[in-house]
Amino acid sequence: MHPVFRTALATLMLSSMASVLHAQPYPHKPIRILVGFAAGGPTDVAARLLSQRLTERWGQAVVVEPRTGAGGNIAAEAVAKAAPDGYTLLLPAFAHAVNPSLYANLPFDTDRDFVAVALLTTSANVFAVHPSVPAHTLRELITLAKSKPGELSYGSAGVASASHLAGELLNSMAGIKLTHIPYKGAAPASVDLVGGHISAAFPSVSLASPHAKAGRLRVLGIASLKRAENLPEVPTIAEAGVPGFEVLSWYGLLAPAGTPNEIITRLNQEVTRSLNEPEAVERLRAIGAEPMKSTPAEFNAFLKNEFTKWAKVIRTAGVRAN
């Protein structure tokens, strides 16, 4: 065969093979969901629940792959640089929205390098004080804090955590100054709050509820715009004296920029359906998370609002990454 025809034939065969591969229905091979935080934590629990449900639905392995470190940035960088084919995904959390304001030179662009798939879950903490604090409502706490700037303290799960920035947002919106005390996780902060070593904190509903019922904590408000089902008597912080106050911890799903729209749509539909089945809802609520239903466009708008909101809080409070 003449070399020219041999080359043409080879090109045609390769093109045909590529067309066949492209025509294969999604997914036709294992999918990886990268998580930037340690195994066993709430992010990992949510990711593994999602992977289990998708594996069952598709009959194709969906694997959770931890890439811990740098506040989730290592996992995010890996996904940003992955092929945009729907087989490498990122399960981001609250930190994803604050990292652009904390780190000067991220190796990816949170806006350009990802495409939104779905908002998976949200949860809100409560604002609680030790019973020794002479304030029974949020308005009373604000009045007390204004009379003693810096004397009342609040603990958090660490610098730039949702509970830290919730306190900074409260400081800003209420015109007060609570002194931040960072801990290595939410549990030790809650222990010191119950022990009276700090004045206040933003514990989860599940952590705060039994202590509140036993009189070891006084819950003044919840950080969402709606009340908690298991603490219906507790007003939202917005209702209690700081209109518009809202701090949500959340999990979502992102894909590399350039991922085809039909894959994003398929993922969105399957993910939303999977996490809103009764068994999944029960398991998520057990870790304090509420499953969500969102379109990719709605999740994208949610992210943009989070980036803008926390950039302002971080700038105003002068927060720096450790």
Residue pairs with C-beta under 8 A, 6 or more apart in sequence:
1 9
26 86
26 262
26 263
26 266
27 58
27 60
27 86
27 87
28 60
29 60
29 87
30 60
30 61
30 62
30 63
30 87
31 54
31 60
31 61
31 62
31 63
31 86
31 87
31 88
31 89
32 63
32 64
32 65
32 87
32 88
32 89
33 47
33 50
33 51
33 62
33 63
33 64
33 65
33 89
33 90
33 91
33 253
34 65
34 66
34 67
34 75
34 78
34 79
34 88
34 89
34 90
34 91
35 43
35 44
35 47
35 64
35 65
35 66
35 67
35 68
35 75
35 91
36 43
36 66
36 67
36 68
36 69
36 70
36 71
36 72
36 73
36 74
36 75
36 76
36 90
36 92
36 93
36 95
37 43
37 44
37 66
37 68
37 72
37 93
38 44
38 66
38 68
39 66
42 251
42 287
42 288
42 289
43 91
43 93
43 251
44 64
44 66
45 287
46 91
46 120
46 121
46 251
46 284
46 287
46 289
47 64
47 91
47 251
48 64
49 275
49 280
49 283
49 284
50 62
50 91
50 120
50 253
50 271
50 274
50 275
51 62
51 63
51 64
52 62
53 274
53 275
53 277
53 280
54 62
54 270
54 271
54 274
55 61
55 62
57 270
57 273
57 274
58 270
66 75
67 74
67 75
67 78
68 74
68 75
70 103
71 95
71 99
71 102
71 103
71 160
71 321
72 92
72 93
72 95
72 96
72 99
73 99
73 103
73 106
73 107
73 108
75 90
76 90
76 92
76 96
76 99
76 108
76 110
76 114
77 106
77 107
77 108
78 88
79 88
79 89
79 90
79 114
79 254
79 255
79 256
80 107
80 108
80 109
80 113
80 114
80 256
80 257
81 108
81 256
82 88
82 256
83 256
84 255
84 256
84 257
84 258
84 259
84 260
85 259
85 263
86 255
86 259
86 260
86 263
86 264
86 266
86 267
88 255
88 256
89 117
89 253
89 254
89 255
89 267
90 114
90 253
90 254
90 255
91 120
91 251
91 252
91 253
91 254
92 251
92 252
92 253
92 254
93 249
93 250
93 251
93 252
94 161
94 162
94 248
94 249
94 250
94 306
95 160
96 110
96 252
97 303
97 306
97 307
97 310
98 160
98 165
98 310
98 314
99 106
99 110
100 106
100 110
100 307
100 311
101 307
101 310
101 311
101 314
101 315
101 319
102 160
102 314
102 319
102 320
102 321
103 321
110 303
110 307
111 304
111 307
112 257
113 256
113 257
114 254
114 255
114 256
114 257
115 254
115 255
115 256
115 257
115 258
115 259
115 264
115 296
115 300
116 252
116 254
116 296
116 297
116 299
116 300
116 303
117 252
117 253
117 254
117 255
117 264
117 267
117 268
117 271
117 296
117 299
118 252
118 253
118 267
118 268
118 271
118 272
118 292
118 294
118 295
118 296
118 299
119 250
119 252
119 292
119 294
119 298
119 299
119 302
120 250
120 251
120 252
120 253
120 271
120 275
120 291
120 292
121 250
121 251
121 275
121 284
121 289
121 290
121 291
121 292
122 224
122 248
122 249
122 250
122 289
122 290
122 292
123 204
123 205
123 248
123 249
123 250
123 288
123 289
123 290
124 205
124 222
124 223
124 224
124 228
124 246
124 247
124 248
124 249
125 162
125 163
125 166
125 202
125 203
125 204
125 205
125 208
125 222
125 223
125 247
125 249
126 202
126 203
126 204
126 205
126 208
126 219
126 220
126 221
126 222
126 223
126 228
126 231
126 234
127 138
127 166
127 170
127 200
127 201
127 202
127 219
127 220
127 221
127 222
127 223
127 237
128 193
128 200
128 201
128 202
128 203
128 208
128 211
128 212
128 217
128 218
128 219
128 220
129 135
129 141
129 199
129 200
129 217
129 218
129 220
130 193
130 194
130 196
130 198
130 199
130 200
130 217
130 218
131 215
131 216
131 217
131 218
132 196
133 141
133 144
133 152
133 199
133 200
133 218
134 140
134 144
135 141
135 143
135 144
135 218
135 220
136 218
137 220
137 240
137 241
138 220
138 221
138 235
138 237
138 240
138 241
138 242
139 240
139 241
141 152
141 200
141 220
142 174
142 175
142 176
142 241
142 242
144 152
145 152
145 174
145 176
145 177
145 178
146 175
146 176
149 176
149 177
150 177
150 178
150 179
151 179
152 178
152 179
152 199
152 200
153 178
153 179
153 180
153 181
153 198
153 199
153 200
154 167
154 178
154 179
154 180
154 181
154 198
154 199
154 200
154 201
154 202
155 163
155 181
155 182
155 183
155 189
155 190
155 192
155 193
155 198
155 200
155 201
156 163
156 164
156 166
156 167
156 180
156 181
156 182
156 183
156 189
156 201
156 202
157 163
157 164
157 182
157 183
157 185
157 186
157 189
158 164
158 182
158 183
158 184
158 185
158 322
159 182
159 319
159 320
159 321
159 322
160 314
160 319
160 321
160 322
161 182
161 186
162 202
162 247
162 249
163 186
163 189
163 201
163 202
163 203
164 180
164 182
164 319
165 247
165 310
165 313
165 314
165 317
165 319
166 202
166 223
166 247
167 178
167 180
167 200
167 202
168 180
168 313
168 314
168 316
168 317
168 319
169 245
169 247
169 313
170 176
170 178
170 237
170 242
170 245
171 177
171 178
171 317
172 313
172 316
172 317
173 242
173 244
173 245
174 241
174 242
178 199
178 200
181 189
181 192
181 198
183 189
183 192
186 203
186 204
186 207
187 207
189 198
189 201
189 203
190 201
190 203
190 207
190 208
190 211
192 198
193 200
193 201
193 203
193 217
194 211
194 216
194 217
202 223
202 247
203 217
204 288
205 222
205 228
205 230
205 231
205 288
206 287
206 288
208 217
208 219
208 231
209 230
209 231
211 217
212 218
212 219
212 231
219 231
219 234
220 234
220 237
220 240
221 234
221 235
221 236
221 237
221 239
221 240
221 241
221 242
222 228
222 231
222 234
222 235
222 236
222 237
223 236
223 237
223 245
223 246
223 247
223 248
224 236
224 246
224 248
225 236
225 238
225 246
226 236
227 234
227 235
227 236
228 234
236 245
237 245
237 246
238 244
238 245
238 246
250 302
251 289
252 299
252 302
252 303
253 267
253 271
255 263
255 264
255 267
264 296
265 296
268 295
268 296
272 293
272 294
274 280
275 281
275 284
275 291
275 292
276 291
276 293
280 291
281 291
284 290
284 291
294 302
313 319
